[in-house]
């Protein structure tokens, strides 16, 4: 799956300045066993 993104100058979003910031992890989601394909080989991987 791929995304096609475009840049628009309409936003007033300002990125955070560089450096360390305090943050809180609020959720870890267990996706279970997922079928993934890499170099034409399928296998099951546990995803979080």
Secondary structure in CASP SS format (residue, H / E / C, confidence):
PFRMAT SS
TARGET T0000
AUTHOR 0000-0000-0000
METHOD secondary structure of the structure
MODEL  1
X C 1.00
X C 1.00
X C 1.00
X C 1.00
X C 1.00
X C 1.00
X C 1.00
X C 1.00
X C 1.00
X C 1.00
X C 1.00
X C 1.00
X C 1.00
X C 1.00
X C 1.00
X C 1.00
X C 1.00
X C 1.00
X C 1.00
X C 1.00
X C 1.00
X C 1.00
X C 1.00
X C 1.00
X C 1.00
X C 1.00
X C 1.00
X C 1.00
X C 1.00
X C 1.00
X C 1.00
X E 1.00
X E 1.00
X E 1.00
X E 1.00
X E 1.00
X E 1.00
X E 1.00
X C 1.00
X C 1.00
X E 1.00
X E 1.00
X E 1.00
X E 1.00
X E 1.00
X E 1.00
X E 1.00
X C 1.00
END
